């Protein structure tokens, strides 16, 4: 119990949630409702949840100082670009890994140590998508392994998930942008077909977009993240929700409570509750 409370306090998530009156004895720890049985979690008590208000949405204008450029629409691609996307769309896991490993299709590859393919269960129900590798990820070849990765692992644990167990973690771009800048439009356009193929192979039940770059690149809507949070979106028939990137939460710890609300929302979606 003490370890669980310490983890939630680190996330600024404890104590936030209490049982409604009449629901019975308070639980040992104030965790959120559990995802469905297929997510490997046990049912939890019904909790009092704070709704995401319009004021909350209005206060979350932009995660980063740089504008996010969207990938161009398919109709703007030349023949070579279209052919490349079609080729990637036909790859299986081993072929996709090799192509990502050997990719030199954009300028990001020249400035990084290695590509970062993604990690986790290839048949996961949960897919978490970030922006791109950072310095630690570039060295280790795995997404979210630095301080932001530790926070993401804590976020997963708070809803009884863990890396690699019914969870896959990936990024919009597979190479580290210089100085961790936001990927440029052409870089996203070149790299995102790899993620499209990963999504098609995994067939997750829910995509959690971590941060504005992930959200706007997948939804093709360049709008403030605050207007995307708290809503159920659709990515080619797959449910998608939006929350903050862990790196942003490290810089703005007071927003962790809002990220907790988003995680609660994600679990409700996985349980079949659409609001």
Secondary structure as UniProt FT lines:
FT   HELIX           2..10
FT   TURN            11..12
FT   TURN            14..15
FT   TURN            21..22
FT   HELIX           37..39
FT   HELIX           54..59
FT   HELIX           74..76
FT   HELIX           79..88
FT   TURN            89..90
FT   HELIX           93..101
FT   HELIX           107..111
FT   STRAND          119..120
FT   TURN            122..123
FT   STRAND          126..130
FT   HELIX           135..140
FT   HELIX           147..158
FT   TURN            159..160
FT   TURN            163..164
FT   STRAND          167..171
FT   HELIX           178..180
FT   HELIX           185..202
FT   STRAND          206..210
FT   HELIX           212..219
FT   HELIX           225..227
FT   TURN            228..230
FT   STRAND          233..235
FT   TURN            236..237
FT   STRAND          238..243
FT   HELIX           246..251
FT   HELIX           253..255
FT   HELIX           256..270
FT   TURN            271..272
//
